[in-house]
Amino acid sequence: MAPFSSIVLFVLAALSNSSLSYGQKIGRGSRNEDDVANRLFVNRIFNAEITAQNSASPTNVVMSPAGIYFAASTANQLIKLPVHKYWSAVTSSFDIVAFQKELKERQPQIYSRAAVAGETWSARVQSGFVMPNFRVFETVDVPKLEKFTKVSLDELASALDVIVHALKFAGSWRTPFEKSRQVKFSDGRQYNFMEAFVPYASWFESRYLKMITIPFESDENTGGDDIVIDFIVSKGASNDINLTRHWNWVAHSETRRKTIIAIPKVKINFKTSLDLFPDKSIKSVQKVAMEWDEKGARGEAVTMIMSRDASLPSLFVIDRPFYFGTYSHIEQEGRCVYLNHLKSVIFLFFNFYTPFLNHNMPQ
């Protein structure tokens, strides 16, 4: 497997710059609105995450902008949760219904399911609201949510209200990687990468970077847009790339004949918290898994927004001699009725003093 610096670039291309991640041709947003959303994601979230990971222990970063856009827009549009001001233009214009409808009808390779759950948030969803692959649950029943979304949702335990969005993608390369190549990487080491010969490939190249677009096999019966993955590599001394100009690179790509492509096999899991709401009691988390091999690529992105009870729990601590009693009882009309009164007491009341505690103190 390639070292950290290379995988970061490949993963950026895999999820942050593909049509899946950016929501290309999905929703009613204009090209300018797409650019605004992408710049916000790259500058406010992705670059900050890369910097944070580099300053700590190196970790491969993979995220899904589409998952963030969808979940935040659902929170803002359906639940009326205020987002940070700089996100309001995105969440007000992102068409969540069109997004779900487009994927269901035209993109069978992409699985997208969403849910709102919890007593408070479920009540805010209008009764007549309809969206493909969307459900409202009155309580946060994690097993039921997992069954509906088909993803693990351990993070939602003890949440009062939640919004969940699950994205899955699986595709086969249009041209499989049937060979291998020894690649001398920038760290001076040799790595065994997978290799494919592509008769025609879409390229973009400048003095600063090079980008190649690899398509996946598409379902001709659906008439959907081709799904592609862009790999972007810096040509300068630094590995840093300004991803906000991605659309410009796509618009100025050219077709080249006879291209040999060598890339590493990748398997990455990443989870991070997101700062989307001014209300600090509302937490947001995204976890993403991405991998590809000689045959194709698979990805899963789960974006969760949740509220928890911020009040402090009651505290009962035995810190002096005490009594206890064990008994059985039944309830009638909301009142507790003791059976046979004192006869129902299984153990009589005892008063325990410190000699008892001495036998239970840590040694």
Secondary structure, DSSP 8 states (H G I E B T S, - for coil): ---HHHHHHHHIIIIISSHHHHTTT-SS--HHHHHHHHHHIIIIIIHHHHHHHHHSS-------HHHHHHHHHHHHHTS-----GGGHHHHHH--HHHHHHHHHHH-TTEEEEEEEESHHHHHHS-TT---TTEEEESS--HHHHHHHHTS--GGGTT-SEEEEEEEEEEEEBSS---EEEEEE-TTS-EEEEEEEEEEEEEEEE-SSEEEEEEEB---TTTT----EEEEEEE-SSS----GGGHHHHHHT-EEEEEEEEEE--EEEEEEEEE---S-TTEEEEEEEEEEE-SSEEEEEEEEEEEE---S--------S-EEEEEE-EEEETTEEEETTGGGGEEEEEEEE-HHHHHTTS--
